[in-house]
């Protein structure tokens, strides 16, 4: 594992699988990989409340998972280079989360 990858793995594990809003943050990350968007576009794409999206964008930006270009209403969000380079780690965490949720539903 390269330097910096292990801390990113722990950070993503906490942001996605370890907190209540993890599923929403995972959806945002997946959407931004496909297409950088502003908060309003993300809210429409994901069918979620604008304020909820803004909250999760702030968390992802604070933790250096996403970055921005522009300002104000035109602020566009996209994944950081580090996140793009380590997207496989995110997918691994996400797969474990989905498997866990499926097991819990069967109970």
N, C-alpha and C positions, 0 to 999 in steps of 0.2 A: 504494500500500500504506500503510495507516494506521500510525501510530507504534506500536511494540510488536508488530506483526504479523510483521515480518521476523525478529526474534529468536525468536518463537514457531515460525515455519516452520523455522528452523535447529534449534531444540531438538527439535521433533517429528521432523524428519528424522534426527537423531542417535538419539533414543529408540526410533524405530520401525524405520528402515531401516539405521541405522549400528551397531547392537549385536545380540548374539546373542539376547537375549530380546525383541526388537522385535515379533515376531509375537504372543507372549503378551500383551504390553502393548497391542497393537492390539485384540486380542480383548476385553481388560478394558475399554478405552475404549468400544468398541462396545456392550458389555453394559451399561455404566453410563449410556450415553446413553438406552437404552431404559428402564432401570429401576434407580434407586439400590439398592444391595444391601450386605450385610455380606460379610466375607471368606468365610465358610462358604457363603453363598448363591452367591457368585461361583464358588467351587470346584465346587459342584454343577452350576451352570448351564453351566460350561465343561468339566466332566468332568476337572478337573485337581486336583493335590495342593494341599491347604490351605496348606502352607508355601511352595510356589512362588507361589501367589497373594499371600500376605502379603509376600513379597520384592518382587514387582513393584508392589504397592500402595504400599510404602514409597518406591520409586524414583519412581513417578508423583506421589506426594504431595510428596516433596522438591523435585521440579521444577515444582510448582504446576500440574499438569495435573488433579489431583483434589483434593477436600477432604473433610472428614468432618463428621458430626453425631453426637452421642452419644459414649459412651466404653465401654471394655471390650468384652465380647462383642457388645454392641448397636451398636457403631460402624458407621454406615452411610456408605458411600463414594458420592460423586457427582462429576460433572465441575464444574470451576470455571466461573464465568460467562465468563471469557475463552476457555476451551476451547470452551464451547458456541457462543459468538459466532463463533469461527474454526474450526468443525468442518469446513468445506469444505477448509481447508488440510490437515487430517488425512486427509480422503478422497482428496485429490490425491496425497499422499505414499503412502497405502495402495495406490492404483491403480497407481502406478509400481512399487511393491514387488511386487505380484502379477504385473504384466507381466514384470518381471525374472525372477521365479521360474519363470514359464512358459517363457521363453526358455532358461533354464538347464536345465530338464527335457528340452527338445527336443534338447539337445546330446548 
